[in-house]
Amino acid sequence: MAVVSSAHSSIFSKTSLFHHMNCFKRFSFCLPFSSSAAASLSTKKKWRQPVASSVVELCGIKIAKDDVVRDDPTNNIPDTIFSKLGMQLHRRNNHPLGILKNGIYEYFDTNYPNMFDKFDDLCPIVSVKQNFDDVLVPADHVSRSYNDTYYVDSQTVLRCHTSAHQAELLRRGHTHFLVTGDVYRRDSIDSTHYPVFHQMEGVRVFTPDNWEASCLDPTSYAAEDLKKSLEGLARHLFGAVEMRWIDAYFPFTNPSYELEIYFKEKWMEVLGCGVMEQEILKSNSRLNSVAWAFGLGLERLAMVLFDIPDIRLFWSIDERFTSQFSEGQMGVKFKTFSKYPPCYKDMSFWINESFTENNLCEVVRGVAGDLVEEVSLIDNFTNKKGMTSHCYRIAYRSMERSLTDEEINELQWNVREQVQNKLNVVLR
């Protein structure tokens, strides 16, 4: 709920590559299920960062890596992110994310038969207008920054949320819909954050015929229906749990709420939602209407429902992980198969004015991929000259095997070199 050379022009100017709106309007399927490149060992048992495939297929159109990953000042997409395009974990019926998506579909199909249109194959490459302007994200909002969002070029991004498709679907006449897809955000590194994750967006539009007999004003009617619908969804997924509504703020809804449930002896946020801002409806040919919308993160809920301890596991192709889940089996508890210890390496450096932790995490991921478990700031100070030093602790751990001292040392050496060269910091 909520940058590109060819020889060398924007992704949108290449007729053979991308008629973006046609890609969306056909609602074509993206790349068929493919497996992530797995970390491999050479004959010397040294780990090598997987190389992203040079081409992916989205919406039936082949896109080359240099159309998305470019040596361009407005582009900040690394190879590791390009390699995730087209993976579509949410469309694998025997994957925890696909099982959860289908479980949510089951709830809406049972309680609202033949009402909600479903989309799970829409292109993740969208315009800045779709991603931000169409859902009223303010021009100065932090999410628009290059520190937070992956830009293909100055006017094109990898969607940050499935709300990027909301306006177009409303214009096309859809009044009840669910949109599921992979979304992309530059973020920190720990067990619950990953730069690619999956969301589901839900929208329901009402007309005066719906609320006039209710004795409620349109906004109150939509808010009441929203809460009833989502409380039912929470019970469908988690059973007879205690729930509470928290007032919240989102640019695209007013009033806005977060739903929390009391689960495993603590309160847990399930989703964000609210009554859609009238400006969005009026801008998309929905006069005299009111609507609700919600958004939820599939990984967040799947980690709880399936007892998955680390978000990196969703991308594993290890059979010890994938064989534990079957289509339609909601809530099967994951059995840990890896208890390999982490290896910690510290790194200290003097930062500059342009330094951000998200940029640091991108560099570390670019070197170590999914072998990095966490990056955390453990110390910082400013000296008498006004120079600030940060010390970060990097935890390396594979979910599938034991790492050798040799490869960890090589990773750390490469991380230090890349951090110094790409972030222009001074190592201590």
KELO-78050 format. One record per residue (C-alpha): chain; x, y, z; residue number from 0. Coordinates in Angstrom, 2 decimals. Each point is the difference from the previous one (the first is absolute). Example, Ala and Ser with C-alpha at 12.3 -4.5 7.8 and 13.67 -1.06 7.14 Angstrom:
('A', (12.30, -4.50, 7.80), 0)
('A', (1.37, 3.44, -0.66), 1)
# end
This chain:
('A', (0.00, 0.00, 0.00), 0)
('A', (2.13, 1.21, -0.75), 1)
('A', (16.45, 3.18, -13.47), 2)
('A', (1.27, -1.26, -4.53), 3)
('A', (3.11, -0.27, -3.62), 4)
('A', (-0.77, -1.59, -2.78), 5)
('A', (1.70, 1.91, -2.58), 6)
('A', (-1.33, 1.34, 1.94), 7)
('A', (-3.26, 1.28, 1.06), 8)
('A', (-2.69, -0.58, 2.59), 9)
('A', (-1.67, -3.35, 0.38), 10)
('A', (-3.27, 1.58, -1.09), 11)
('A', (1.35, 1.24, -3.31), 12)
('A', (0.90, -3.45, -1.34), 13)
('A', (-3.03, -1.19, -1.92), 14)
('A', (1.25, -3.56, -0.22), 15)
('A', (0.68, -0.06, 3.70), 16)
('A', (-2.74, 1.72, 1.86), 17)
('A', (-3.36, 1.49, -0.76), 18)
('A', (-0.52, 0.30, 3.72), 19)
('A', (-3.68, 0.76, -0.03), 20)
('A', (-0.67, -2.82, -2.44), 21)
('A', (1.93, -2.29, 2.33), 22)
('A', (-2.36, 1.03, 2.79), 23)
('A', (-3.22, 0.01, -2.01), 24)
('A', (0.43, -3.54, -1.26), 25)
('A', (0.57, -1.19, 3.57), 26)
('A', (2.39, -2.46, -1.61), 27)
('A', (1.84, -2.61, 1.99), 28)
('A', (3.56, 0.82, 0.90), 29)
('A', (2.90, -2.42, -0.03), 30)
('A', (-0.97, -3.62, 0.68), 31)
('A', (1.16, -1.30, 3.35), 32)
('A', (3.75, -0.06, 0.19), 33)
('A', (2.37, -0.78, 2.80), 34)
('A', (2.38, 2.48, 1.55), 35)
('A', (3.66, -0.42, -0.78), 36)
('A', (1.44, -1.96, 2.89), 37)
('A', (3.28, 0.69, 1.69), 38)
('A', (2.54, -2.52, -1.16), 39)
('A', (3.40, -1.23, 1.06), 40)
('A', (2.96, -0.16, -2.31), 41)
('A', (2.51, -2.82, 0.15), 42)
('A', (1.81, 2.08, 2.63), 43)
('A', (-3.25, 0.25, 1.97), 44)
('A', (-0.14, 3.76, -0.47), 45)
('A', (-3.40, 1.62, -0.25), 46)
('A', (-0.72, 2.17, -3.00), 47)
('A', (-2.80, 2.54, -0.25), 48)
('A', (-2.50, -1.31, -2.59), 49)
('A', (-0.03, 1.95, -3.24), 50)
('A', (-3.39, 1.35, -1.03), 51)
('A', (-1.42, -1.36, -3.23), 52)
('A', (0.44, 2.46, -2.85), 53)
('A', (-3.67, -0.14, -1.02), 54)
('A', (-3.34, -0.43, 1.79), 55)
('A', (-3.48, -0.11, -1.45), 56)
('A', (-2.74, 2.18, 1.42), 57)
('A', (-3.50, 0.16, -1.43), 58)
('A', (1.14, -2.01, -2.99), 59)
('A', (2.77, 2.51, -0.84), 60)
('A', (3.68, -0.81, 0.37), 61)
('A', (1.94, 2.61, 1.97), 62)
('A', (3.80, 0.07, -0.05), 63)
('A', (1.95, 0.68, 3.15), 64)
('A', (1.50, 3.20, -1.39), 65)
('A', (-3.53, 1.31, -0.52), 66)
('A', (-0.48, -0.09, 3.78), 67)
('A', (3.52, 0.09, 1.50), 68)
('A', (2.00, 2.88, -1.44), 69)
('A', (3.01, 2.17, 0.59), 70)
('A', (-2.19, 3.06, 0.30), 71)
('A', (-0.25, 2.60, 2.80), 72)
('A', (-3.75, -0.54, 0.34), 73)
('A', (0.22, -3.80, 0.13), 74)
('A', (0.57, -1.81, 3.31), 75)
('A', (-1.03, -3.58, -0.83), 76)
('A', (2.71, -2.62, 0.62), 77)
('A', (0.36, -3.38, -1.69), 78)
('A', (-1.31, -1.75, 3.12), 79)
('A', (-3.35, 1.78, -0.35), 80)
('A', (-0.25, -0.56, -3.75), 81)
('A', (0.45, -3.73, 0.62), 82)
('A', (-3.24, -0.03, 2.03), 83)
('A', (-2.17, 1.44, -2.79), 84)
('A', (-2.37, -2.62, -1.35), 85)
('A', (0.50, -2.43, 2.91), 86)
('A', (-3.64, 0.38, 1.15), 87)
('A', (0.17, -2.05, 3.18), 88)
('A', (-3.62, 0.96, 0.70), 89)
('A', (-1.15, -2.01, -3.05), 90)
('A', (1.54, -3.28, 1.16), 91)
('A', (-2.83, -1.98, 1.53), 92)
('A', (2.28, -2.16, 2.16), 93)
('A', (2.01, 2.95, 1.34), 94)
('A', (-0.97, 1.60, 3.34), 95)
('A', (-0.78, 3.30, -1.73), 96)
('A', (-2.15, -1.66, -2.64), 97)
('A', (-1.77, -2.10, 2.63), 98)
('A', (-0.78, 3.14, 2.01), 99)
('A', (-1.17, 1.93, -3.07), 100)
('A', (-2.35, -2.84, -0.93), 101)
('A', (-1.26, -0.18, 3.60), 102)
('A', (-0.97, 3.68, -0.20), 103)
('A', (-1.64, -0.62, -3.38), 104)
('A', (-2.01, -2.79, 1.62), 105)
('A', (-1.33, 2.39, 2.62), 106)
('A', (-1.17, 2.58, -2.54), 107)
('A', (-1.39, -2.63, -2.38), 108)
('A', (-2.02, -1.55, 2.83), 109)
('A', (-1.32, 3.22, 1.49), 110)
('A', (-0.30, 2.06, -3.18), 111)
('A', (-0.68, -2.53, -2.79), 112)
('A', (1.00, 1.14, -3.49), 113)
('A', (0.53, 3.55, 1.24), 114)
('A', (3.75, 0.65, 0.18), 115)
('A', (2.16, 0.03, -3.12), 116)
('A', (3.49, -1.35, 0.66), 117)
('A', (3.28, 1.16, -1.53), 118)
('A', (3.35, -1.56, 0.88), 119)
('A', (2.01, 0.50, -3.19), 120)
('A', (0.23, 3.77, -0.48), 121)
('A', (3.32, 1.55, -1.03), 122)
('A', (2.17, 1.15, 2.94), 123)
('A', (1.58, 2.73, -2.17), 124)
('A', (-2.26, 3.03, 0.32), 125)
('A', (0.13, 3.74, -0.45), 126)
('A', (0.68, 2.44, 2.82), 127)
('A', (-3.52, 1.29, -0.62), 128)
('A', (-1.53, -3.44, 0.59), 129)
('A', (2.14, -0.75, 3.03), 130)
('A', (-0.32, 3.35, 1.76), 131)
('A', (-2.16, 2.67, -1.62), 132)
('A', (-3.06, -2.17, -0.68), 133)
('A', (-0.22, -0.96, 3.67), 134)
('A', (0.65, 3.53, 1.29), 135)
('A', (3.47, -0.57, 1.45), 136)
('A', (1.28, 3.54, 0.72), 137)
('A', (2.80, 1.37, -2.17), 138)
('A', (2.32, 0.27, 3.01), 139)
('A', (-0.83, -3.42, 1.48), 140)
('A', (3.05, -1.99, 1.06), 141)
('A', (-1.10, -3.05, -2.01), 142)
('A', (0.70, 1.89, -3.26), 143)
('A', (3.71, 0.32, 0.80), 144)
('A', (2.70, -1.98, -1.78), 145)
('A', (0.94, -1.28, 3.44), 146)
('A', (-3.33, -1.82, 0.36), 147)
('A', (-1.19, -0.85, -3.52), 148)
('A', (1.58, -1.84, -2.95), 149)
('A', (0.00, 2.30, -3.03), 150)
('A', (0.37, -1.28, -3.55), 151)
('A', (0.19, 3.62, -1.14), 152)
('A', (-1.30, 3.29, 1.36), 153)
('A', (-3.58, -0.81, -1.06), 154)
('A', (-0.03, -3.79, 0.44), 155)
('A', (0.28, -2.19, 3.10), 156)
('A', (-0.38, -3.52, 1.26), 157)
('A', (-3.34, 0.24, 1.80), 158)
('A', (0.21, 0.59, 3.75), 159)
('A', (-3.52, -1.29, 0.59), 160)
('A', (-2.82, -1.71, -1.85), 161)
('A', (-1.98, 3.25, 0.35), 162)
('A', (1.89, 1.12, -3.12), 163)
('A', (-2.71, -1.77, -2.04), 164)
('A', (-2.99, 1.36, 1.89), 165)
('A', (-0.79, 3.01, -2.20), 166)
('A', (0.32, -1.86, -3.29), 167)
('A', (-2.30, -2.79, 1.14), 168)
('A', (-2.61, 2.51, 1.16), 169)
('A', (0.17, 1.76, -3.38), 170)
('A', (-0.48, -3.32, -1.75), 171)
('A', (-3.27, -0.55, 1.83), 172)
('A', (0.99, -2.41, 2.76), 173)
('A', (-1.87, 0.67, 3.24), 174)
('A', (1.04, -3.03, 2.09), 175)
('A', (3.53, -1.31, -0.41), 176)
('A', (2.99, -1.65, 1.64), 177)
('A', (3.51, 0.70, -1.32), 178)
('A', (2.94, -2.16, 1.09), 179)
('A', (3.59, 0.51, -1.05), 180)
('A', (3.67, 0.40, 0.76), 181)
('A', (0.97, 3.46, 1.27), 182)
('A', (3.43, 1.60, 0.40), 183)
('A', (1.48, 2.29, 2.65), 184)
('A', (3.54, 0.81, 1.03), 185)
('A', (0.15, -1.05, 3.62), 186)
('A', (2.05, -1.17, 2.93), 187)
('A', (1.31, -3.56, 0.38), 188)
('A', (-1.39, -2.23, 2.72), 189)
('A', (-2.21, -3.07, 0.40), 190)
('A', (-3.24, 1.83, -0.86), 191)
('A', (1.11, 2.45, -2.72), 192)
('A', (0.88, -0.76, -3.62), 193)
('A', (0.13, 2.36, -3.01), 194)
('A', (-2.58, -2.11, -1.86), 195)
('A', (-3.20, -1.13, 1.66), 196)
('A', (-3.64, -0.61, -0.89), 197)
('A', (-3.20, 1.90, 0.67), 198)
('A', (-3.71, -0.37, -0.57), 199)
('A', (-2.23, 3.00, -0.62), 200)
('A', (-3.79, -0.17, 0.32), 201)
('A', (-2.55, 2.58, -1.17), 202)
('A', (-3.79, 0.13, 0.18), 203)
('A', (-2.06, 2.84, -1.50), 204)
('A', (-3.54, 0.90, 1.12), 205)
('A', (-2.71, 2.06, -1.72), 206)
('A', (-2.90, 1.91, 1.60), 207)
('A', (-2.24, -3.06, -0.45), 208)
('A', (2.20, -1.80, 2.54), 209)
('A', (-0.06, 2.50, 2.86), 210)
('A', (-3.24, 2.01, -0.39), 211)
('A', (-2.14, -2.49, 1.92), 212)
('A', (2.54, -0.42, 2.80), 213)
('A', (-0.62, 3.31, 1.80), 214)
('A', (3.79, 0.50, -0.11), 215)
('A', (1.99, 2.59, -1.87), 216)
('A', (2.12, -1.46, -2.86), 217)
('A', (3.30, 0.12, 1.89), 218)
('A', (-1.42, -1.66, 3.11), 219)
('A', (-1.69, -2.66, -2.13), 220)
('A', (3.27, -0.84, -1.80), 221)
('A', (2.00, -0.01, 3.25), 222)
('A', (-2.47, -2.35, 1.68), 223)
('A', (0.01, -2.40, -2.95), 224)
('A', (3.81, 0.15, -0.14), 225)
('A', (0.42, -0.95, 3.64), 226)
('A', (-2.55, -2.80, -0.23), 227)
('A', (1.69, -1.43, -3.11), 228)
('A', (3.53, 0.11, 1.40), 229)
('A', (-0.93, -1.33, 3.41), 230)
('A', (-1.46, -2.98, -1.86), 231)
('A', (3.23, -0.40, -1.95), 232)
('A', (2.06, 0.07, 3.21), 233)
('A', (-2.17, -2.73, 1.52), 234)
('A', (0.31, -2.03, -3.20), 235)
('A', (3.80, 0.12, 0.20), 236)
('A', (0.66, -0.05, 3.75), 237)
('A', (-3.11, -1.45, 1.63), 238)
('A', (-1.99, 1.54, 2.84), 239)
('A', (2.50, 2.69, 1.00), 240)
('A', (-0.50, 3.24, 1.90), 241)
('A', (0.21, 3.05, -2.28), 242)
('A', (0.30, 3.76, 0.28), 243)
('A', (-0.06, 2.93, -2.40), 244)
('A', (2.66, 2.72, 0.17), 245)
('A', (-0.39, 3.39, -1.66), 246)
('A', (2.71, 0.53, -2.60), 247)
('A', (1.06, 2.29, -2.84), 248)
('A', (0.38, -0.87, -3.68), 249)
('A', (0.05, 2.61, -2.81), 250)
('A', (-2.66, -1.85, -2.00), 251)
('A', (-2.65, -0.75, 2.67), 252)
('A', (-1.96, 2.03, 2.55), 253)
('A', (-0.87, -1.21, 2.56), 254)
('A', (2.85, -2.52, 0.19), 255)
('A', (0.47, -2.97, 2.29), 256)
('A', (2.33, -2.85, 0.90), 257)
('A', (-1.41, -3.34, 1.13), 258)
('A', (1.85, -1.76, 2.80), 259)
('A', (-0.63, -3.48, 1.39), 260)
('A', (1.08, -1.54, 3.27), 261)
('A', (1.96, -3.01, -1.14), 262)
('A', (2.57, -2.11, 1.83), 263)
('A', (-0.31, 2.24, 3.07), 264)
('A', (0.71, 3.30, -1.73), 265)
('A', (-1.71, 2.58, -2.18), 266)
('A', (0.92, -0.25, -3.66), 267)
('A', (-0.85, 2.34, -2.87), 268)
('A', (-1.75, -1.87, -2.81), 269)
('A', (-0.74, 2.66, -2.59), 270)
('A', (-0.64, 3.66, -0.77), 271)
('A', (-3.24, 1.27, -1.52), 272)
('A', (-2.48, 2.83, -0.22), 273)
('A', (-2.65, 1.83, -1.98), 274)
('A', (1.44, 1.11, -3.32), 275)
('A', (0.57, 3.72, -0.49), 276)
('A', (-2.72, 1.52, -2.19), 277)
('A', (2.61, 1.64, -2.23), 278)
('A', (1.16, -3.45, -1.18), 279)
('A', (-3.53, -1.08, -0.87), 280)
('A', (-0.88, 3.26, -1.77), 281)
('A', (3.24, -0.08, -2.00), 282)
('A', (-0.81, -3.47, -1.25), 283)
('A', (-3.60, 0.35, -1.18), 284)
('A', (-1.62, -1.07, 3.27), 285)
('A', (-2.24, 2.96, 0.80), 286)
('A', (-2.62, -0.36, 2.76), 287)
('A', (1.82, -3.04, 1.35), 288)
('A', (1.80, -0.99, 3.16), 289)
('A', (2.51, -2.82, 0.40), 290)
('A', (2.16, -1.82, 2.47), 291)
('A', (3.48, -1.34, -0.56), 292)
('A', (2.41, -2.19, 1.94), 293)
('A', (3.57, -1.17, -0.41), 294)
('A', (1.87, -2.83, 1.67), 295)
('A', (3.47, -1.50, -0.21), 296)
('A', (-0.02, -3.70, -0.85), 297)
('A', (3.44, -0.73, 1.51), 298)
('A', (-0.94, 1.63, 3.29), 299)
('A', (-3.06, -2.21, 0.42), 300)
('A', (1.62, -3.14, -1.46), 301)
('A', (2.92, 0.22, 2.42), 302)
('A', (-2.50, -0.15, 2.87), 303)
('A', (-2.37, -2.58, -1.48), 304)
('A', (2.75, -2.39, -1.13), 305)
('A', (2.57, 0.74, 2.76), 306)
('A', (2.62, 1.10, -2.54), 307)
('A', (2.81, 1.71, 1.96), 308)
('A', (1.89, 1.80, -2.77), 309)
('A', (-1.42, 1.85, -3.00), 310)
('A', (2.85, -1.25, -2.22), 311)
('A', (-1.46, -3.50, 0.16), 312)
('A', (-2.86, 0.97, -2.30), 313)
('A', (2.55, 0.17, -2.82), 314)
('A', (1.63, -3.35, 0.78), 315)
('A', (-0.07, -2.80, -2.55), 316)
('A', (1.39, -2.49, 2.53), 317)
('A', (-2.30, -3.04, 0.00), 318)
('A', (0.21, -0.11, 3.77), 319)
('A', (-2.02, 3.22, -0.11), 320)
('A', (-2.16, -0.37, -3.11), 321)
('A', (-1.10, -3.59, 0.79), 322)
('A', (-1.60, 1.05, 3.27), 323)
('A', (-2.87, 1.86, -1.68), 324)
('A', (-2.89, -1.23, -2.13), 325)
('A', (-2.83, 1.71, -1.85), 326)
('A', (-2.95, 0.76, 2.24), 327)
('A', (1.81, -0.86, 3.25), 328)
('A', (-0.32, 3.24, 1.94), 329)
('A', (2.06, 0.44, 3.15), 330)
('A', (2.31, -3.04, -0.24), 331)
('A', (2.78, 0.75, 2.46), 332)
('A', (3.48, 0.27, -1.49), 333)
('A', (2.56, -2.40, 1.44), 334)
('A', (3.46, 1.54, 0.22), 335)
('A', (2.65, -1.94, -1.90), 336)
('A', (2.89, 2.43, 0.42), 337)
('A', (1.62, 0.90, 3.28), 338)
('A', (3.24, 1.30, -1.40), 339)
('A', (1.46, 2.73, 2.21), 340)
('A', (0.36, 3.59, -1.21), 341)
('A', (3.42, 1.57, -0.47), 342)
('A', (0.32, 3.63, 1.05), 343)
('A', (2.30, 2.54, -1.60), 344)
('A', (0.27, 3.63, 1.10), 345)
('A', (0.82, 2.93, -2.26), 346)
('A', (0.66, 3.61, 1.06), 347)
('A', (0.26, 3.06, -2.21), 348)
('A', (-0.34, 3.78, -0.05), 349)
('A', (-3.26, 0.90, -1.76), 350)
('A', (-0.69, 2.92, -2.32), 351)
('A', (-3.11, 2.17, -0.39), 352)
('A', (-1.48, -2.23, -2.72), 353)
('A', (0.35, -3.24, 1.96), 354)
('A', (-3.18, -1.99, 0.70), 355)
('A', (-0.44, -3.41, 1.56), 356)
('A', (-2.16, -1.17, -2.93), 357)
('A', (2.90, 0.71, -2.37), 358)
('A', (2.30, -2.00, 2.24), 359)
('A', (-2.42, -2.93, 0.00), 360)
('A', (-0.21, 0.08, -3.79), 361)
('A', (3.79, -0.27, -0.25), 362)
('A', (0.14, -2.88, 2.49), 363)
('A', (-2.80, -1.86, -1.80), 364)
('A', (1.75, 0.56, -3.31), 365)
('A', (3.05, -1.84, 1.31), 366)
('A', (-1.46, -2.63, 2.33), 367)
('A', (-3.54, -0.50, -1.33), 368)
('A', (-2.13, -2.13, 2.30), 369)
('A', (3.02, -1.06, 2.03), 370)
('A', (-0.32, 3.22, 1.99), 371)
('A', (-2.45, -0.43, 2.84), 372)
('A', (0.14, 3.38, 1.71), 373)
('A', (1.74, 3.36, -0.11), 374)
('A', (-0.27, 1.98, 3.23), 375)
('A', (1.48, 3.22, 1.31), 376)
('A', (1.78, -0.82, 3.27), 377)
('A', (1.88, 3.23, 0.67), 378)
('A', (0.32, 3.58, -1.21), 379)
('A', (1.76, 3.12, 1.22), 380)
('A', (1.04, 3.46, -1.18), 381)
('A', (3.52, 1.23, 0.68), 382)
('A', (1.17, 3.52, 0.85), 383)
('A', (0.46, 0.78, -3.70), 384)
('A', (-3.67, -0.77, -0.67), 385)
('A', (0.69, -3.26, -1.82), 386)
('A', (-2.48, -2.80, 0.70), 387)
('A', (0.99, -3.66, 0.16), 388)
('A', (-2.38, -2.95, -0.31), 389)
('A', (0.76, -3.59, 0.91), 390)
('A', (-2.20, -2.65, -1.59), 391)
('A', (-0.16, -3.66, 0.90), 392)
('A', (-0.69, -2.32, -2.94), 393)
('A', (-1.36, -3.47, 0.69), 394)
('A', (0.70, -2.57, -2.71), 395)
('A', (-1.96, -3.24, 0.06), 396)
('A', (-1.32, -2.38, -2.62), 397)
('A', (-3.40, -1.55, 0.59), 398)
('A', (1.14, -3.15, -1.78), 399)
('A', (3.63, -0.79, 0.86), 400)
('A', (2.99, 0.91, 2.12), 401)
('A', (2.19, 2.81, -1.30), 402)
('A', (3.78, -0.39, 0.03), 403)
('A', (2.37, 2.50, 1.60), 404)
('A', (1.62, 0.52, -3.38), 405)
('A', (-3.16, 1.05, -1.81), 406)
('A', (-1.21, 2.19, 2.89), 407)
('A', (3.32, 1.82, 0.05), 408)
('A', (-0.16, 0.46, -3.77), 409)
('A', (-3.56, 1.36, 0.26), 410)
('A', (0.99, 2.45, 2.72), 411)
('A', (3.06, 1.17, -1.91), 412)
('A', (-2.14, 0.64, -3.09), 413)
('A', (-2.65, 1.77, 2.08), 414)
('A', (2.62, 2.34, 1.49), 415)
('A', (1.40, 0.77, -3.43), 416)
('A', (-3.41, 0.67, -1.54), 417)
('A', (-1.20, 2.10, 2.94), 418)
('A', (3.08, 2.19, -0.26), 419)
('A', (-0.19, 0.37, -3.78), 420)
('A', (-3.76, 0.38, -0.48), 421)
('A', (-0.93, 1.99, 3.11), 422)
('A', (3.12, 2.17, 0.15), 423)
('A', (0.54, -0.65, 3.70), 424)
('A', (3.32, -0.29, 1.79), 425)
('A', (0.57, -3.36, 1.65), 426)
('A', (1.49, -0.06, 3.45), 427)
# end
